[in-house]
Amino acid sequence: MTIEKLAEMSQQEFLDIKKSMATGFADVHGDVKLILSAIENLSGQMADIKHSMPSALDFARLEGRVDVIEKRLDLTSKGS
């Protein structure tokens, strides 16, 4: 094998690796965009949960109070 042939083969390997890396980085870039979009969606969902939490807590407290009243009055719901 001549030095020229070895240099040609090395150059071709370099180009193949460079092309492969460029494709891989493009895929990673797309994945990062998807992850950032998912994080943004989660942030919005968390904001919705924070907004609805007080009413959910109020409902849970009210439900607990109804349970206490039902027990004190010896009432049972037909479904239970």
Secondary structure, 3 states (H helix, E strand, C coil): CCHHHHHHHHHHHHHHHHHHHHHHHHHHHHHHHHHHHHHHHHHHHHHHHHHHHHHHHHHHHHHHHHHHHHHHCCCCCCCC
